[in-house]
């Protein structure tokens, strides 16, 4: 790639990034960072027990909820996650939390 093309692409990148940042601070942009925790070391062996998403531009636009797993966590999983089965037993079902999480994510389409 020649230097002139490289420089012009870099300028577009910088301008676009600054524009997105400006739009985001006015609440017109919603870019979610999603973090999910599972009940096992691999997603195939476990289920999602924590649903979290935060808008990169609006930290108050956040969803964070733990869900009750269908079967208890192993002692290893409790240690890794830092949460006990007794705590998760008081949480809503995974299906209920997933439904609200989907509604939260869908709100980005309407914003």
N, C-alpha and C positions, 0 to 999 in steps of 0.2 A: 504494500500500500504506500502510495507516495505521501510525502510529508504534508502537502497542502490538503489532501483529502482527509488524512488523519486529524489534522488540526480542526477542520470544519466539522467533522463528526464529533470531536470532543466538545466543541463549542455548542453544538446541538444538544449533546448529552447534559452539559452543565446548565444550559438554558432550560431544558425540559425538567431537570431535577429541581431547579429553583422555582419554576412555575408550579410544579406539583406541591412543593413545600408551602408556597404562598396560598394556593387553593386550599390545601389541607388545613392551614391555620384558620381559615374562614369557615371551616366545617363543611365544605363542599366535597371533600375527598374522604373516602373511607377505605383504608387499607388495613386489613386485619392480620394480626400475627396470631396463629392458632397453635395451641399447645395441648396435646392429649396425653393422658397417662393410661396405661393398660394394667390389668390385673396379673399379667404374666410378662416374662422377659421378651416374648415375641408376640406381635399382634394376633397371629394365627391361633395361638394357644390361650389367649385371654380375651377380655372384653374391655371396652373403654370405661374407666371409672372416674376420670376427671375430664371435664370439658372446659376449656379456657380459650378465650379470644379477646384481644384488645386492639382497639383502633390505634394505629401508629401515630395518627395526627390528633386524636382526642382520647387521652387516657381514661376519661370518665365513661367512654363508650366501651364497656367491658362486660364480658360474661365469664363467670368463674364458679363452677359448681361441681362437687363430687357426687358420684352416683353409687348406690348400693349394688355390689356385684351379686350375681346369681349364686355364687358359691364363695366361701370365705377365702381370704388371701392366705398364702403360706407365710410362715414366720419370716422367711427370706424376703418375700415381697413386701411385708410390713416394714422391714428394716430399710429396704431400698427406697420405698415410697415415703417413709416417714409418717405413715398413717396406720391406725389400728383397725381391726375388724369391728371393734365396739363403736368406733367413730362412724364407720361406713354404714353400720346397721341403722343409724338414725337418718341416713340420707334417703332421698327419693329414689325410685327405681330408675334404672338406666334408660328405659323407654320414655319415662316422663321427662327426664333431663334432656335426652336427645331431641325430643319434640320441641322443647323450649330453645335449645341450642340452634336447631334448624330455623326457628322463627327469628332468632337473633341474627343469624347469618343472612336470612332472606331480607332483613331490614336494609341491608346494604344496597339491594336492588332499588329500593324505594327512596333512598336518600339522595 
